[in-house]
Amino acid sequence: MSDLQLMTYFVVGATFVLYIFIAIKARASTTGEFYVAGKGVHPVLNGMATGADWMSAASFISMAGLIAFKGYDASVYLMGWTGGYCLLAMLLAPYLRKYGKYTVPEFIGDRYYSQFARVVAVICLIVASLTYVIGQMKGIGVAFSRFLEIPFNYGLFIGMGIVFIYAVLGGMKGVTYTQIAQYCVLIFAYTVPAIFISLQLTGNPIPQIGLGSTMTGNDMYMLDKLDLVLKDLGFAAYTAQKGSTINMFLLTLSLMIGTAGLPHVITRFFTVPKVKDARSSAGWALVFIAILYTTAPAVGAMARFNLMETIQADSIGSDTSQNLEYDKRPSWFINWEKTGLLKFEDKNGDGRIQYVGDKAANEMVKVDRDIMVLANPEIAKLPNWVIALVAAGGIAAALSTAAGLLLAISSAISHDIIKGIIAKNIDDKTELKAGRIAMAGAIGVAGYLGLHPPGFAAQVVALAFGLAASSIFPALMMGIFVKRVNNIGAVCGMLAGLGTTLVYIFWFKGWLFLPGTAMAPDNAAHWLLGISPGSFGAVGAAINFAVALTVSGLTKPPPEHIQELVEHIRIPSGVGAPQEH
């Protein structure tokens, strides 16, 4: 066993012991602790747990990978995800916490005075959350497969087992305190290698500043150098816009409102004692999230630069016949080849690696974008403890969000369907057991889907955000701010928004086409008005709003007590009733 593998086992194993110990110590004994941690979490701690819940495998593992390969175009993920969190903090979290129930479907069922609306909300939640958790399972598999040096499938199964132990046992209470530990691990694991690599390349220990600095021993700025390297090899410039403006705008908007509609993040604000604490914990979460999100652009750019420099070290600025010999490839290359996520094919038989923009000549036939953050410390030849720390951080990010998502699915099934509709008289103990069984089932389904993901982790997550944007967000917004929207309008809106978005995704991802059809649907040339499947959530949300408002306007208004409920939710605690005008 190599020193690196031994160090990885030690660091990752130590974090697992910590997570499971916390889960056992904070084991949920009541439904209140299982669903909302007894509503007793301190705002700062809740902010940290929210940060871990929020910063998934897509943020830790995949986002910087997307930035590394897409460059300027990947900035939409930074703007969309962080901007959406601001929307959530200002427009939804305080009002939902004041209402004080356990789940998002419960609020929708009560606000729209309809059990059917509650069931539709559960369906929307499960579709969005399951799609999201596929991305986490992909991240878990990538991390485990490399650092345990096992096939991707086995890595995924191990991750499923870890999630099962601490999420099923601890519920929201255990998950909350486990996520606080996971945040500390993941943020330390993300920033330490970034500082090392920034120092190596630019001499500046602050990655955010290093990204805009000149190279060490060179007057050329790092981004200019990266542009030059890529253009010399036939790739598009790193800082150039490559996609259409309308698609970038809609993807940003879709990610923003999808963020604000994510049930597992919204549920975090039900865990604090007071409405004021919900606002406070949202502010703290934004601070904790910003640490990673301002570092990600530097990590992405530096990872791409190191990759190109390593593989094409002898070819940049010279004859491509001097490319790196395959037999002399570095150890990190060999290690990632074992996972199947990095593949080389010697197309011209010269025994050298040619990584160029021309697809026909490109011998790097597969460079999975999800490996970039995890491979970056190895490529940069950082110490083993740093590489092991990144492995622990990537796994912590994936596990923390997977647990939150699975808890949202579990509570929707046990609390909203079983307790709310099927068997209203069951006791707490039976409901708690149903919740744990539902979570175990969700882990199994998510693991199976994670074996065959429809894209990179961040791409899959973007689809989940689109589904949340088109279904849950509009229902919550209108439920809080538009008294006139009734149950028929809300249900029609959710079904229309979710339905059109699902059809668009399935159609243009090729899942509605039979094998062997001539059309290649997942291609910008075939998209409606150049709108990608990941960007369509914003259009689905607009359809949801339009249908709900139109149908509500043509049907009876909500009952008086429902309109009073909406007024009550919007008025801060301690303020008198609104004056009549």
MOWO-V402250 format. One line per field, one symbol per residue. psi: psi as a letter, one per 30 degrees, with the letter a starting at -180 (. if undefined). Layout:
BEGIN
psi = ???
END
This chain:
BEGIN
psi = kleeeeeeeeeeeeeeeeeeeeeeegkkfleeeeeghghgkkeeeeeeeeeeeeiaeeeeeeeeeeeeffbefffeeeeeeeeeeeeeeefeeeeeeeegleleeeeeeeeghkeeeeeeeeeeeeeeeeeefeeeeeeeeeeeeeffhlleeeeeeeeeeeeeefeeefaeeeeefeeeeeeeeeeefeeeeeeeeeeeefgkfjeeeeeglllkgkfkkeeeeeeeeeefggllkegkkflleeeeeeeeeeeefeefgjefeefefffleleefeeeeeeeeeeeeeeefffeeeeeeeeeeeeeeeegeffkgakffglkkefgkleeeeefeffgfkkkjieggfglkjjlfjeefkfifjjkfffeeefeeeefhlleeeeeeeeeeeeeeeeeeeeeeeeeeeeeeeeeeeefeeifglleeeeeeeeeeeeeeeeeeeeeeffikgaleeeeeeeeeeeeefeeeeeeeeeefjffkaeeeeeeeeeeeeeeeeeeeeeffgfgkkkglekjeikfffkjggjlefffeeeeeeeeeeeeeeeefflklllefeeeeeeeefkkkfkllkkk.
END
